[in-house]
Amino acid sequence: MCQSDYGIEMATFWDLLYENRTIDIPFYVELAKKSFHPVLELGCGTGRVLIPIAKEDVSIIGRPFA
């Protein structure tokens, strides 16, 4: 795979597969709250996990792989 294989298209596809999966979100939110800030989420895609963390007033930076 080349770097372009990890673009927004892949992130959108991933979100379609996992759009109804929310059971893991509380785990990541609590982990982020206990971490040093700002939190860096590598490979955040379209923000399925990043957005709920940010809504909890945690300083977070996202970096998609694209």
CHARMM-style PDB file with segment names, atoms N, HN, CA, C and O in Angstrom:
ATOM      1  N   MET     1       0.839  -1.190   0.000  1.00  0.00      PROA
ATOM      2  CA  MET     1       0.000   0.000   0.000  1.00  0.00      PROA
ATOM      3  C   MET     1       0.871   1.236   0.000  1.00  0.00      PROA
ATOM      4  O   MET     1       1.930   1.269   0.628  1.00  0.00      PROA
ATOM      5  N   CYS     2       0.426   2.228  -0.694  1.00  0.00      PROA
ATOM      6  HN  CYS     2      -0.434   2.201  -1.204  1.00  0.00      PROA
ATOM      7  CA  CYS     2       1.145   3.489  -0.677  1.00  0.00      PROA
ATOM      8  C   CYS     2       0.418   4.465   0.236  1.00  0.00      PROA
ATOM      9  O   CYS     2      -0.689   4.190   0.700  1.00  0.00      PROA
ATOM     10  N   GLN     3       1.040   5.592   0.485  1.00  0.00      PROA
ATOM     11  HN  GLN     3       1.939   5.815   0.108  1.00  0.00      PROA
ATOM     12  CA  GLN     3       0.463   6.557   1.431  1.00  0.00      PROA
ATOM     13  C   GLN     3      -0.928   7.013   0.989  1.00  0.00      PROA
ATOM     14  O   GLN     3      -1.785   7.255   1.838  1.00  0.00      PROA
ATOM     15  N   SER     4      -1.170   7.134  -0.302  1.00  0.00      PROA
ATOM     16  HN  SER     4      -0.473   6.937  -0.992  1.00  0.00      PROA
ATOM     17  CA  SER     4      -2.466   7.609  -0.768  1.00  0.00      PROA
ATOM     18  C   SER     4      -3.599   6.632  -0.463  1.00  0.00      PROA
ATOM     19  O   SER     4      -4.767   7.016  -0.512  1.00  0.00      PROA
ATOM     20  N   ASP     5      -3.276   5.379  -0.149  1.00  0.00      PROA
ATOM     21  HN  ASP     5      -2.326   5.067  -0.109  1.00  0.00      PROA
ATOM     22  CA  ASP     5      -4.301   4.402   0.199  1.00  0.00      PROA
ATOM     23  C   ASP     5      -4.955   4.701   1.543  1.00  0.00      PROA
ATOM     24  O   ASP     5      -5.971   4.092   1.877  1.00  0.00      PROA
ATOM     25  N   TYR     6      -4.401   5.618   2.312  1.00  0.00      PROA
ATOM     26  HN  TYR     6      -3.576   6.113   2.040  1.00  0.00      PROA
ATOM     27  CA  TYR     6      -4.926   5.945   3.626  1.00  0.00      PROA
ATOM     28  C   TYR     6      -5.593   7.311   3.650  1.00  0.00      PROA
ATOM     29  O   TYR     6      -5.558   7.986   4.679  1.00  0.00      PROA
ATOM     30  N   GLY     7      -6.188   7.733   2.567  1.00  0.00      PROA
ATOM     31  HN  GLY     7      -6.216   7.185   1.731  1.00  0.00      PROA
ATOM     32  CA  GLY     7      -6.816   9.041   2.469  1.00  0.00      PROA
ATOM     33  C   GLY     7      -8.188   9.081   3.106  1.00  0.00      PROA
ATOM     34  O   GLY     7      -8.611   8.143   3.783  1.00  0.00      PROA
ATOM     35  N   ILE     8      -8.873  10.186   2.875  1.00  0.00      PROA
ATOM     36  HN  ILE     8      -8.530  10.947   2.326  1.00  0.00      PROA
ATOM     37  CA  ILE     8     -10.198  10.401   3.462  1.00  0.00      PROA
ATOM     38  C   ILE     8     -11.187   9.344   2.988  1.00  0.00      PROA
ATOM     39  O   ILE     8     -12.148   9.036   3.693  1.00  0.00      PROA
ATOM     40  N   GLU     9     -10.962   8.784   1.801  1.00  0.00      PROA
ATOM     41  HN  GLU     9     -10.181   9.034   1.228  1.00  0.00      PROA
ATOM     42  CA  GLU     9     -11.858   7.738   1.319  1.00  0.00      PROA
ATOM     43  C   GLU     9     -11.839   6.539   2.270  1.00  0.00      PROA
ATOM     44  O   GLU     9     -12.885   5.979   2.597  1.00  0.00      PROA
ATOM     45  N   MET    10     -10.652   6.157   2.702  1.00  0.00      PROA
ATOM     46  HN  MET    10      -9.802   6.612   2.436  1.00  0.00      PROA
ATOM     47  CA  MET    10     -10.538   5.031   3.632  1.00  0.00      PROA
ATOM     48  C   MET    10     -11.165   5.375   4.978  1.00  0.00      PROA
ATOM     49  O   MET    10     -11.829   4.534   5.584  1.00  0.00      PROA
ATOM     50  N   ALA    11     -10.963   6.593   5.446  1.00  0.00      PROA
ATOM     51  HN  ALA    11     -10.423   7.276   4.953  1.00  0.00      PROA
ATOM     52  CA  ALA    11     -11.550   7.010   6.721  1.00  0.00      PROA
ATOM     53  C   ALA    11     -13.070   6.987   6.642  1.00  0.00      PROA
ATOM     54  O   ALA    11     -13.736   6.562   7.586  1.00  0.00      PROA
ATOM     55  N   THR    12     -13.617   7.439   5.532  1.00  0.00      PROA
ATOM     56  HN  THR    12     -13.076   7.785   4.765  1.00  0.00      PROA
ATOM     57  CA  THR    12     -15.068   7.432   5.358  1.00  0.00      PROA
ATOM     58  C   THR    12     -15.589   5.996   5.323  1.00  0.00      PROA
ATOM     59  O   THR    12     -16.610   5.692   5.939  1.00  0.00      PROA
ATOM     60  N   PHE    13     -14.895   5.117   4.609  1.00  0.00      PROA
ATOM     61  HN  PHE    13     -14.065   5.364   4.108  1.00  0.00      PROA
ATOM     62  CA  PHE    13     -15.275   3.708   4.551  1.00  0.00      PROA
ATOM     63  C   PHE    13     -15.233   3.092   5.944  1.00  0.00      PROA
ATOM     64  O   PHE    13     -16.142   2.362   6.337  1.00  0.00      PROA
ATOM     65  N   TRP    14     -14.181   3.389   6.678  1.00  0.00      PROA
ATOM     66  HN  TRP    14     -13.443   3.983   6.358  1.00  0.00      PROA
ATOM     67  CA  TRP    14     -14.030   2.874   8.037  1.00  0.00      PROA
ATOM     68  C   TRP    14     -15.196   3.322   8.913  1.00  0.00      PROA
ATOM     69  O   TRP    14     -15.753   2.527   9.670  1.00  0.00      PROA
ATOM     70  N   ASP    15     -15.559   4.594   8.808  1.00  0.00      PROA
ATOM     71  HN  ASP    15     -15.107   5.240   8.193  1.00  0.00      PROA
ATOM     72  CA  ASP    15     -16.672   5.107   9.606  1.00  0.00      PROA
ATOM     73  C   ASP    15     -17.992   4.442   9.228  1.00  0.00      PROA
ATOM     74  O   ASP    15     -18.845   4.235  10.091  1.00  0.00      PROA
ATOM     75  N   LEU    16     -18.171   4.109   7.968  1.00  0.00      PROA
ATOM     76  HN  LEU    16     -17.478   4.277   7.267  1.00  0.00      PROA
ATOM     77  CA  LEU    16     -19.388   3.404   7.572  1.00  0.00      PROA
ATOM     78  C   LEU    16     -19.462   2.029   8.240  1.00  0.00      PROA
ATOM     79  O   LEU    16     -20.538   1.575   8.630  1.00  0.00      PROA
ATOM     80  N   LEU    17     -18.320   1.384   8.365  1.00  0.00      PROA
ATOM     81  HN  LEU    17     -17.447   1.753   8.048  1.00  0.00      PROA
ATOM     82  CA  LEU    17     -18.285   0.073   9.017  1.00  0.00      PROA
ATOM     83  C   LEU    17     -18.549   0.180  10.515  1.00  0.00      PROA
ATOM     84  O   LEU    17     -19.162  -0.708  11.107  1.00  0.00      PROA
ATOM     85  N   TYR    18     -18.085   1.269  11.125  1.00  0.00      PROA
ATOM     86  HN  TYR    18     -17.587   1.990  10.643  1.00  0.00      PROA
ATOM     87  CA  TYR    18     -18.135   1.393  12.580  1.00  0.00      PROA
ATOM     88  C   TYR    18     -19.036   2.523  13.080  1.00  0.00      PROA
ATOM     89  O   TYR    18     -18.930   2.926  14.238  1.00  0.00      PROA
ATOM     90  N   GLU    19     -19.922   3.039  12.220  1.00  0.00      PROA
ATOM     91  HN  GLU    19     -20.008   2.712  11.279  1.00  0.00      PROA
ATOM     92  CA  GLU    19     -20.736   4.186  12.616  1.00  0.00      PROA
ATOM     93  C   GLU    19     -21.638   3.895  13.815  1.00  0.00      PROA
ATOM     94  O   GLU    19     -21.945   4.810  14.580  1.00  0.00      PROA
ATOM     95  N   ASN    20     -22.055   2.682  13.992  1.00  0.00      PROA
ATOM     96  HN  ASN    20     -21.805   1.940  13.371  1.00  0.00      PROA
ATOM     97  CA  ASN    20     -22.925   2.337  15.119  1.00  0.00      PROA
ATOM     98  C   ASN    20     -22.159   1.836  16.331  1.00  0.00      PROA
ATOM     99  O   ASN    20     -22.763   1.532  17.360  1.00  0.00      PROA
ATOM    100  N   ARG    21     -20.856   1.745  16.228  1.00  0.00      PROA
ATOM    101  HN  ARG    21     -20.366   1.992  15.393  1.00  0.00      PROA
ATOM    102  CA  ARG    21     -20.042   1.266  17.343  1.00  0.00      PROA
ATOM    103  C   ARG    21     -19.701   2.446  18.252  1.00  0.00      PROA
ATOM    104  O   ARG    21     -18.934   3.332  17.877  1.00  0.00      PROA
ATOM    105  N   THR    22     -20.268   2.443  19.419  1.00  0.00      PROA
ATOM    106  HN  THR    22     -20.891   1.723  19.724  1.00  0.00      PROA
ATOM    107  CA  THR    22     -20.002   3.511  20.378  1.00  0.00      PROA
ATOM    108  C   THR    22     -19.547   2.970  21.730  1.00  0.00      PROA
ATOM    109  O   THR    22     -19.204   3.739  22.629  1.00  0.00      PROA
ATOM    110  N   ILE    23     -19.546   1.659  21.869  1.00  0.00      PROA
ATOM    111  HN  ILE    23     -19.825   1.035  21.139  1.00  0.00      PROA
ATOM    112  CA  ILE    23     -19.217   1.050  23.151  1.00  0.00      PROA
ATOM    113  C   ILE    23     -17.799   1.391  23.610  1.00  0.00      PROA
ATOM    114  O   ILE    23     -17.525   1.394  24.810  1.00  0.00      PROA
ATOM    115  N   ASP    24     -16.896   1.679  22.668  1.00  0.00      PROA
ATOM    116  HN  ASP    24     -17.119   1.677  21.693  1.00  0.00      PROA
ATOM    117  CA  ASP    24     -15.512   1.975  23.012  1.00  0.00      PROA
ATOM    118  C   ASP    24     -15.268   3.450  23.334  1.00  0.00      PROA
ATOM    119  O   ASP    24     -14.221   3.790  23.887  1.00  0.00      PROA
ATOM    120  N   ILE    25     -16.199   4.316  23.005  1.00  0.00      PROA
ATOM    121  HN  ILE    25     -17.049   4.039  22.556  1.00  0.00      PROA
ATOM    122  CA  ILE    25     -16.000   5.760  23.177  1.00  0.00      PROA
ATOM    123  C   ILE    25     -15.763   6.145  24.638  1.00  0.00      PROA
ATOM    124  O   ILE    25     -14.819   6.889  24.903  1.00  0.00      PROA
ATOM    125  N   PRO    26     -16.567   5.680  25.604  1.00  0.00      PROA
ATOM    126  CA  PRO    26     -16.307   6.063  27.001  1.00  0.00      PROA
ATOM    127  C   PRO    26     -14.902   5.684  27.478  1.00  0.00      PROA
ATOM    128  O   PRO    26     -14.288   6.425  28.246  1.00  0.00      PROA
ATOM    129  N   PHE    27     -14.396   4.544  27.030  1.00  0.00      PROA
ATOM    130  HN  PHE    27     -14.895   3.943  26.406  1.00  0.00      PROA
ATOM    131  CA  PHE    27     -13.044   4.138  27.403  1.00  0.00      PROA
ATOM    132  C   PHE    27     -12.025   5.171  26.936  1.00  0.00      PROA
ATOM    133  O   PHE    27     -11.168   5.594  27.712  1.00  0.00      PROA
ATOM    134  N   TYR    28     -12.114   5.575  25.679  1.00  0.00      PROA
ATOM    135  HN  TYR    28     -12.810   5.231  25.049  1.00  0.00      PROA
ATOM    136  CA  TYR    28     -11.153   6.539  25.132  1.00  0.00      PROA
ATOM    137  C   TYR    28     -11.316   7.922  25.745  1.00  0.00      PROA
ATOM    138  O   TYR    28     -10.329   8.631  25.945  1.00  0.00      PROA
ATOM    139  N   VAL    29     -12.545   8.310  26.044  1.00  0.00      PROA
ATOM    140  HN  VAL    29     -13.346   7.734  25.882  1.00  0.00      PROA
ATOM    141  CA  VAL    29     -12.778   9.610  26.685  1.00  0.00      PROA
ATOM    142  C   VAL    29     -12.129   9.636  28.063  1.00  0.00      PROA
ATOM    143  O   VAL    29     -11.438  10.598  28.399  1.00  0.00      PROA
ATOM    144  N   GLU    30     -12.338   8.605  28.859  1.00  0.00      PROA
ATOM    145  HN  GLU    30     -12.899   7.823  28.586  1.00  0.00      PROA
ATOM    146  CA  GLU    30     -11.751   8.554  30.203  1.00  0.00      PROA
ATOM    147  C   GLU    30     -10.229   8.480  30.141  1.00  0.00      PROA
ATOM    148  O   GLU    30      -9.545   9.108  30.949  1.00  0.00      PROA
ATOM    149  N   LEU    31      -9.704   7.734  29.206  1.00  0.00      PROA
ATOM    150  HN  LEU    31     -10.260   7.224  28.550  1.00  0.00      PROA
ATOM    151  CA  LEU    31      -8.250   7.657  29.033  1.00  0.00      PROA
ATOM    152  C   LEU    31      -7.676   9.021  28.675  1.00  0.00      PROA
ATOM    153  O   LEU    31      -6.632   9.415  29.196  1.00  0.00      PROA
ATOM    154  N   ALA    32      -8.352   9.736  27.794  1.00  0.00      PROA
ATOM    155  HN  ALA    32      -9.200   9.415  27.371  1.00  0.00      PROA
ATOM    156  CA  ALA    32      -7.887  11.064  27.392  1.00  0.00      PROA
ATOM    157  C   ALA    32      -7.939  12.046  28.561  1.00  0.00      PROA
ATOM    158  O   ALA    32      -7.045  12.879  28.708  1.00  0.00      PROA
ATOM    159  N   LYS    33      -8.967  11.955  29.385  1.00  0.00      PROA
ATOM    160  HN  LYS    33      -9.694  11.278  29.266  1.00  0.00      PROA
ATOM    161  CA  LYS    33      -9.089  12.838  30.546  1.00  0.00      PROA
ATOM    162  C   LYS    33      -7.940  12.640  31.533  1.00  0.00      PROA
ATOM    163  O   LYS    33      -7.527  13.588  32.202  1.00  0.00      PROA
ATOM    164  N   LYS    34      -7.425  11.414  31.628  1.00  0.00      PROA
ATOM    165  HN  LYS    34      -7.761  10.645  31.085  1.00  0.00      PROA
ATOM    166  CA  LYS    34      -6.346  11.100  32.566  1.00  0.00      PROA
ATOM    167  C   LYS    34      -4.963  11.348  31.984  1.00  0.00      PROA
ATOM    168  O   LYS    34      -3.967  11.251  32.701  1.00  0.00      PROA
ATOM    169  N   SER    35      -4.886  11.662  30.708  1.00  0.00      PROA
ATOM    170  HN  SER    35      -5.695  11.741  30.126  1.00  0.00      PROA
ATOM    171  CA  SER    35      -3.602  11.816  30.014  1.00  0.00      PROA
ATOM    172  C   SER    35      -3.091  13.239  30.099  1.00  0.00      PROA
ATOM    173  O   SER    35      -3.804  14.156  30.508  1.00  0.00      PROA
ATOM    174  N   PHE    36      -1.827  13.404  29.697  1.00  0.00      PROA
ATOM    175  HN  PHE    36      -1.248  12.660  29.364  1.00  0.00      PROA
ATOM    176  CA  PHE    36      -1.270  14.745  29.559  1.00  0.00      PROA
ATOM    177  C   PHE    36      -1.947  15.431  28.378  1.00  0.00      PROA
ATOM    178  O   PHE    36      -2.287  14.791  27.383  1.00  0.00      PROA
ATOM    179  N   HSD    37      -2.138  16.730  28.501  1.00  0.00      PROA
ATOM    180  HN  HSD    37      -1.862  17.250  29.310  1.00  0.00      PROA
ATOM    181  CA  HSD    37      -2.809  17.477  27.437  1.00  0.00      PROA
ATOM    182  C   HSD    37      -1.824  18.409  26.758  1.00  0.00      PROA
ATOM    183  O   HSD    37      -0.919  18.921  27.418  1.00  0.00      PROA
ATOM    184  N   PRO    38      -1.967  18.644  25.478  1.00  0.00      PROA
ATOM    185  CA  PRO    38      -3.013  18.125  24.623  1.00  0.00      PROA
ATOM    186  C   PRO    38      -2.771  16.668  24.258  1.00  0.00      PROA
ATOM    187  O   PRO    38      -1.631  16.205  24.205  1.00  0.00      PROA
ATOM    188  N   VAL    39      -3.855  15.961  24.010  1.00  0.00      PROA
ATOM    189  HN  VAL    39      -4.781  16.336  24.054  1.00  0.00      PROA
ATOM    190  CA  VAL    39      -3.813  14.577  23.563  1.00  0.00      PROA
ATOM    191  C   VAL    39      -3.636  14.592  22.045  1.00  0.00      PROA
ATOM    192  O   VAL    39      -4.223  15.428  21.357  1.00  0.00      PROA
ATOM    193  N   LEU    40      -2.838  13.680  21.530  1.00  0.00      PROA
ATOM    194  HN  LEU    40      -2.362  13.001  22.089  1.00  0.00      PROA
ATOM    195  CA  LEU    40      -2.658  13.541  20.086  1.00  0.00      PROA
ATOM    196  C   LEU    40      -3.262  12.218  19.654  1.00  0.00      PROA
ATOM    197  O   LEU    40      -2.867  11.157  20.139  1.00  0.00      PROA
ATOM    198  N   GLU    41      -4.219  12.283  18.742  1.00  0.00      PROA
ATOM    199  HN  GLU    41      -4.539  13.145  18.348  1.00  0.00      PROA
ATOM    200  CA  GLU    41      -4.776  11.056  18.177  1.00  0.00      PROA
ATOM    201  C   GLU    41      -4.264  10.913  16.753  1.00  0.00      PROA
ATOM    202  O   GLU    41      -4.654  11.657  15.853  1.00  0.00      PROA
ATOM    203  N   LEU    42      -3.394   9.953  16.574  1.00  0.00      PROA
ATOM    204  HN  LEU    42      -3.077   9.349  17.304  1.00  0.00      PROA
ATOM    205  CA  LEU    42      -2.874   9.663  15.238  1.00  0.00      PROA
ATOM    206  C   LEU    42      -3.854   8.765  14.501  1.00  0.00      PROA
ATOM    207  O   LEU    42      -4.393   7.817  15.072  1.00  0.00      PROA
ATOM    208  N   GLY    43      -4.077   9.066  13.245  1.00  0.00      PROA
ATOM    209  HN  GLY    43      -3.639   9.836  12.781  1.00  0.00      PROA
ATOM    210  CA  GLY    43      -5.014   8.269  12.460  1.00  0.00      PROA
ATOM    211  C   GLY    43      -6.449   8.503  12.867  1.00  0.00      PROA
ATOM    212  O   GLY    43      -7.241   7.562  12.930  1.00  0.00      PROA
ATOM    213  N   CYS    44      -6.796   9.758  13.148  1.00  0.00      PROA
ATOM    214  HN  CYS    44      -6.153  10.522  13.097  1.00  0.00      PROA
ATOM    215  CA  CYS    44      -8.131  10.067  13.662  1.00  0.00      PROA
ATOM    216  C   CYS    44      -9.224   9.956  12.614  1.00  0.00      PROA
ATOM    217  O   CYS    44     -10.408   9.974  12.950  1.00  0.00      PROA
ATOM    218  N   GLY    45      -8.845   9.841  11.353  1.00  0.00      PROA
ATOM    219  HN  GLY    45      -7.884   9.826  11.080  1.00  0.00      PROA
ATOM    220  CA  GLY    45      -9.852   9.697  10.300  1.00  0.00      PROA
ATOM    221  C   GLY    45     -10.824  10.855  10.294  1.00  0.00      PROA
ATOM    222  O   GLY    45     -10.416  12.013  10.198  1.00  0.00      PROA
ATOM    223  N   THR    46     -12.107  10.552  10.394  1.00  0.00      PROA
ATOM    224  HN  THR    46     -12.438   9.611  10.471  1.00  0.00      PROA
ATOM    225  CA  THR    46     -13.129  11.601  10.370  1.00  0.00      PROA
ATOM    226  C   THR    46     -13.560  12.030  11.768  1.00  0.00      PROA
ATOM    227  O   THR    46     -14.489  12.825  11.909  1.00  0.00      PROA
ATOM    228  N   GLY    47     -12.902  11.516  12.798  1.00  0.00      PROA
ATOM    229  HN  GLY    47     -12.148  10.870  12.684  1.00  0.00      PROA
ATOM    230  CA  GLY    47     -13.150  11.998  14.155  1.00  0.00      PROA
ATOM    231  C   GLY    47     -14.138  11.201  14.972  1.00  0.00      PROA
ATOM    232  O   GLY    47     -14.713  11.742  15.916  1.00  0.00      PROA
ATOM    233  N   ARG    48     -14.364   9.940  14.655  1.00  0.00      PROA
ATOM    234  HN  ARG    48     -13.897   9.500  13.888  1.00  0.00      PROA
ATOM    235  CA  ARG    48     -15.326   9.124  15.401  1.00  0.00      PROA
ATOM    236  C   ARG    48     -15.018   9.100  16.889  1.00  0.00      PROA
ATOM    237  O   ARG    48     -15.937   9.116  17.708  1.00  0.00      PROA
ATOM    238  N   VAL    49     -13.736   9.061  17.256  1.00  0.00      PROA
ATOM    239  HN  VAL    49     -12.989   9.047  16.591  1.00  0.00      PROA
ATOM    240  CA  VAL    49     -13.333   9.059  18.661  1.00  0.00      PROA
ATOM    241  C   VAL    49     -12.916  10.463  19.105  1.00  0.00      PROA
ATOM    242  O   VAL    49     -13.187  10.862  20.238  1.00  0.00      PROA
ATOM    243  N   LEU    50     -12.271  11.197  18.232  1.00  0.00      PROA
ATOM    244  HN  LEU    50     -12.051  10.873  17.311  1.00  0.00      PROA
ATOM    245  CA  LEU    50     -11.749  12.523  18.565  1.00  0.00      PROA
ATOM    246  C   LEU    50     -12.858  13.505  18.973  1.00  0.00      PROA
ATOM    247  O   LEU    50     -12.706  14.240  19.949  1.00  0.00      PROA
ATOM    248  N   ILE    51     -13.945  13.517  18.244  1.00  0.00      PROA
ATOM    249  HN  ILE    51     -14.069  12.921  17.452  1.00  0.00      PROA
ATOM    250  CA  ILE    51     -15.018  14.487  18.516  1.00  0.00      PROA
ATOM    251  C   ILE    51     -15.637  14.291  19.901  1.00  0.00      PROA
ATOM    252  O   ILE    51     -15.800  15.273  20.625  1.00  0.00      PROA
ATOM    253  N   PRO    52     -15.988  13.064  20.298  1.00  0.00      PROA
ATOM    254  CA  PRO    52     -16.516  12.906  21.667  1.00  0.00      PROA
ATOM    255  C   PRO    52     -15.521  13.312  22.752  1.00  0.00      PROA
ATOM    256  O   PRO    52     -15.921  13.820  23.801  1.00  0.00      PROA
ATOM    257  N   ILE    53     -14.237  13.095  22.509  1.00  0.00      PROA
ATOM    258  HN  ILE    53     -13.913  12.683  21.658  1.00  0.00      PROA
ATOM    259  CA  ILE    53     -13.223  13.525  23.479  1.00  0.00      PROA
ATOM    260  C   ILE    53     -13.198  15.046  23.564  1.00  0.00      PROA
ATOM    261  O   ILE    53     -13.172  15.607  24.659  1.00  0.00      PROA
ATOM    262  N   ALA    54     -13.206  15.713  22.422  1.00  0.00      PROA
ATOM    263  HN  ALA    54     -13.227  15.258  21.531  1.00  0.00      PROA
ATOM    264  CA  ALA    54     -13.192  17.181  22.398  1.00  0.00      PROA
ATOM    265  C   ALA    54     -14.439  17.762  23.066  1.00  0.00      PROA
ATOM    266  O   ALA    54     -14.365  18.808  23.710  1.00  0.00      PROA
ATOM    267  N   LYS    55     -15.571  17.098  22.918  1.00  0.00      PROA
ATOM    268  HN  LYS    55     -15.631  16.248  22.395  1.00  0.00      PROA
ATOM    269  CA  LYS    55     -16.810  17.574  23.538  1.00  0.00      PROA
ATOM    270  C   LYS    55     -16.760  17.516  25.056  1.00  0.00      PROA
ATOM    271  O   LYS    55     -17.576  18.145  25.730  1.00  0.00      PROA
ATOM    272  N   GLU    56     -15.810  16.768  25.597  1.00  0.00      PROA
ATOM    273  HN  GLU    56     -15.147  16.257  25.050  1.00  0.00      PROA
ATOM    274  CA  GLU    56     -15.620  16.689  27.046  1.00  0.00      PROA
ATOM    275  C   GLU    56     -14.584  17.706  27.533  1.00  0.00      PROA
ATOM    276  O   GLU    56     -14.057  17.578  28.638  1.00  0.00      PROA
ATOM    277  N   ASP    57     -14.297  18.704  26.717  1.00  0.00      PROA
ATOM    278  HN  ASP    57     -14.725  18.809  25.819  1.00  0.00      PROA
ATOM    279  CA  ASP    57     -13.351  19.781  27.026  1.00  0.00      PROA
ATOM    280  C   ASP    57     -11.928  19.297  27.257  1.00  0.00      PROA
ATOM    281  O   ASP    57     -11.181  19.882  28.042  1.00  0.00      PROA
ATOM    282  N   VAL    58     -11.560  18.227  26.569  1.00  0.00      PROA
ATOM    283  HN  VAL    58     -12.167  17.751  25.931  1.00  0.00      PROA
ATOM    284  CA  VAL    58     -10.192  17.741  26.582  1.00  0.00      PROA
ATOM    285  C   VAL    58      -9.483  18.352  25.376  1.00  0.00      PROA
ATOM    286  O   VAL    58      -9.987  18.285  24.255  1.00  0.00      PROA
ATOM    287  N   SER    59      -8.338  18.933  25.603  1.00  0.00      PROA
ATOM    288  HN  SER    59      -7.929  18.987  26.514  1.00  0.00      PROA
ATOM    289  CA  SER    59      -7.568  19.503  24.511  1.00  0.00      PROA
ATOM    290  C   SER    59      -6.983  18.352  23.696  1.00  0.00      PROA
ATOM    291  O   SER    59      -6.179  17.571  24.205  1.00  0.00      PROA
ATOM    292  N   ILE    60      -7.390  18.251  22.432  1.00  0.00      PROA
ATOM    293  HN  ILE    60      -8.043  18.885  22.019  1.00  0.00      PROA
ATOM    294  CA  ILE    60      -6.968  17.120  21.589  1.00  0.00      PROA
ATOM    295  C   ILE    60      -6.641  17.598  20.185  1.00  0.00      PROA
ATOM    296  O   ILE    60      -7.298  18.485  19.640  1.00  0.00      PROA
ATOM    297  N   ILE    61      -5.620  16.994  19.619  1.00  0.00      PROA
ATOM    298  HN  ILE    61      -5.087  16.273  20.061  1.00  0.00      PROA
ATOM    299  CA  ILE    61      -5.174  17.297  18.265  1.00  0.00      PROA
ATOM    300  C   ILE    61      -5.287  16.013  17.466  1.00  0.00      PROA
ATOM    301  O   ILE    61      -4.840  14.961  17.924  1.00  0.00      PROA
ATOM    302  N   GLY    62      -5.874  16.078  16.284  1.00  0.00      PROA
ATOM    303  HN  GLY    62      -6.237  16.932  15.912  1.00  0.00      PROA
ATOM    304  CA  GLY    62      -6.005  14.896  15.441  1.00  0.00      PROA
ATOM    305  C   GLY    62      -5.129  14.995  14.219  1.00  0.00      PROA
ATOM    306  O   GLY    62      -4.975  16.062  13.625  1.00  0.00      PROA
ATOM    307  N   ARG    63      -4.561  13.877  13.856  1.00  0.00      PROA
ATOM    308  HN  ARG    63      -4.686  13.010  14.338  1.00  0.00      PROA
ATOM    309  CA  ARG    63      -3.707  13.810  12.663  1.00  0.00      PROA
ATOM    310  C   ARG    63      -4.099  12.582  11.860  1.00  0.00      PROA
ATOM    311  O   ARG    63      -3.729  11.462  12.214  1.00  0.00      PROA
ATOM    312  N   PRO    64      -4.857  12.786  10.764  1.00  0.00      PROA
ATOM    313  CA  PRO    64      -5.150  11.641   9.902  1.00  0.00      PROA
ATOM    314  C   PRO    64      -3.882  11.199   9.180  1.00  0.00      PROA
ATOM    315  O   PRO    64      -2.930  11.972   9.068  1.00  0.00      PROA
ATOM    316  N   PHE    65      -3.864   9.988   8.701  1.00  0.00      PROA
ATOM    317  HN  PHE    65      -4.637   9.360   8.792  1.00  0.00      PROA
ATOM    318  CA  PHE    65      -2.686   9.470   8.001  1.00  0.00      PROA
ATOM    319  C   PHE    65      -2.559   9.984   6.582  1.00  0.00      PROA
ATOM    320  O   PHE    65      -1.510   9.808   5.962  1.00  0.00      PROA
ATOM    321  N   ALA    66      -3.579  10.605   6.055  1.00  0.00      PROA
ATOM    322  HN  ALA    66      -4.431  10.749   6.558  1.00  0.00      PROA
ATOM    323  CA  ALA    66      -3.538  11.057   4.655  1.00  0.00      PROA
ATOM    324  C   ALA    66      -2.558  12.170   4.448  1.00  0.00      PROA
ATOM    325  OT1 ALA    66      -2.406  12.658   3.328  1.00  0.00      PROA
TER     326      ALA     66
END
